[in-house]
Amino acid sequence: MTYALTSVSFGHLPTGSIDSEQFNQEIVRGLLAAVASIWQLEDQVAESCVQKAIEMFHVEGTKCRSEKERNVSGGLAPWQIRRIKRHIGDNLDRSISTRELARICGLSLSHFNRAFQASFGICPHAFVLQERVSLAQRMMLATREPLSRVAVACGFSDQSHLTRVFGRAVGETPHGWRKNRLLSN
């Protein structure tokens, strides 16, 4: 998965296309650079930036641990999980059907649904939506793109669709979430 970065709030991130791991690393680098430059001016703001960086690493680390723990009987094989996650990550900007994911694993639709649920703890559609919301959050923090563009880039049909799904998942609107995060920087 690559992200096109245009205007970035941190001013330290590169423009162009980068993969998701590099994207996250660059966000953290930007946060830490911002902390270094303002540490002596405002301790509270710097502390907030450090806390956000820690939260980002904690969430990623939790995802890794939970995936290893979920390698259960009746679930997907590790190679299937890797393929599914890669396929979803590479195609978040378009519609992804459960049938398509089952085909990638070489399983029937019903067997795939049961195995996916056993491996991830949620159904495939919910996982795809969760990944779309996560990508939208990263994009909203790293770019100043309008929410309508963020929505389309993350595979939502429009800004209204993003707002509806985001609100259910996060508990606030994308605009409010972005505003709160940018104000605390």
N, C-alpha and C positions, 0 to 999 in steps of 0.2 A: 504494500500500500504506500503510495506517495502522496504528499500534500503540497499544494502550490501555495507558497507564502508570498504575500505582497507587502502590505504595510504591517509591521509588527510592533506591538506596544513596548517591548523591551528594548528595541533598537540594537540588540546584539545578535539576533538570529539571522541566518543567511536567507537570501531570497533564492527561489528556484524550487526544485523538487528534492525531497529527502524522504527516507523511509520512516516508519512509525517509531522505531527504537531511537533513531537519530533525532527525530522530532521531539520526543520526550526528553532526551539528553540536552538538546539545545534549549528547551524551555527551562529546565533546571539550571543550566549554565547562565541563562539570562536572569533568572531569579537571583542566583548567587552573585552575579555581577552587580545587579541592582542593590543587593544588600551591602556589598562591599563599598559601593559609592555613597550610600546614605547612612551607613552604620553610625558614623560620628554625628550626623545631623539629627536623626530621629530614631532612637532605639526601638520604639514601639513599632514603627513601620518596618524596620529591618527584621525584627522578631517575627512579624507577620509573614514576611517573604520567606524566611527560613522555615516557618511552620508549614507553608504551602508546599515547599520543596519536599519536606519530610512526608507530608500526606501523600504526595504523588508517588514517592518511592514505596511507601507503606502499601498503597493500593495495588501497585504492580507486584510487590512481593507477596501479598495475600493471594492474588490471582494465581501466581506460580505455585504456591503451596497447595491451594485448594485443588488445582488440576492434578497434582501428583496424588493427593489423597483420594481423588475420585476414580482412580483406575480400579474399578470394581468389576466383579463378575457380571456378565450380561451387558457391559458397557462397550464403548468403542475402543479399539486397539489404539495404542499411542500414535502409530503412524496415521490412522484415520483422523484422530483429533488434530494432529498437526496439519493434515491436508485441509480439513474443514475450516480450521481457524485461518489458515493462509488464504483459502478461497474467499471466505467471508471478508477478511481484511482487505483483500485486493479488489473486491467488488461491492463495497458498501455504497458506491455511488449509483447503483442500479438495483433493480428488483432481483431478489434471490429466493428461489422456490425451495421448499423442503424436498421435492422430488429431485431437483438438481443436486442437492447435498447428498441425498441417498445414493444417487448415481456415482458420485465421486468416491463414495466408500464401497461401492459394489454391493449394496444391500437393498432389499425390498423397502418400500416406503414405511410399512408398519414396523419392520424389524429396526430400521434406522431410527424411527421416532422413539421406540422403547430404549434402544442403546444410547441415543443422544441424551434422553432424560436421565438415564442411569449415570452417565458420565458427567453431565454438566449441572444436573439438578433442576433444569428448566427446559421447556420445549424449544425447538430450533427457532421458531419465529420470535419468541421472547428474547433469545440470545442475540439474534440479529438486531433487534430493536435496542437492546442494551449496548451493543457495540456501536450502533449509529449514534446514540446519545453520548457515549464516551468520546467518540470522534468529534462530535459537535462541541463538547465541552473543551477539548484540546484546541480546536480551531478558534473558538470564541476567545480563549485566553491568549492565543498566539497571534491572531490577526485582527484587523479592524473591518473585516468583510461584513457586509450587511447580513442580517439573519436570514434573509431570503436566499442569499447565495450559499450560506453555510448549510441551510436546509437541503438544497438541491445537491450540494457536494457530498452530503452524508446519506443521500438516497431517500430522503423524505420527498413526498410529492410537492409540497410547498411549505411556506413558513407556518401556516396554520397547523399542518400535520406535525411539524417539528414541535410547535408550542404545546399541542395536545399530548404527544408522547413524552416530551421532556417534563411537562408538568406532573404527569403520573409517576414518572421515574424519580424525579429529583425533588418535587414538591414546590417548585417555583417556576416562573416563566423564564425562558432563555434570556430575555432582555434584563430581567431583574437579577438573575444569576450572574450574568456577565458584569452588570453594573456594580453589584456588590463585590465581586472579585477584583475588578479594576480599581475601585475606590479604596480597597484595603491595601493596594500596592502603593 
